[in-house]
Amino acid sequence: MIVVRHRTSATAATAVDHVIASASPELRITVLDLDTGGRGAPLNVGFERAAGRLRRCAR
């Protein structure tokens, strides 16, 4: 599973981290932070990562 946090405040990022930490260990969850781009940017980044074309995401 890939979760892309787009333009997220520190408080919201912490909340997401708590949810991810409480998830089942069998789930392989990747969390990416994205501070640029428009509404479609998180989808594009997520698809690129899933396809193996994205190595890093700017924080």
Secondary structure, 3 states (H helix, E strand, C coil): CEEEEECCCHHHHHHHHHHHHCCCCCCCCEEEEECCCCCCHHHHHHHHHHCCCCCCCCC
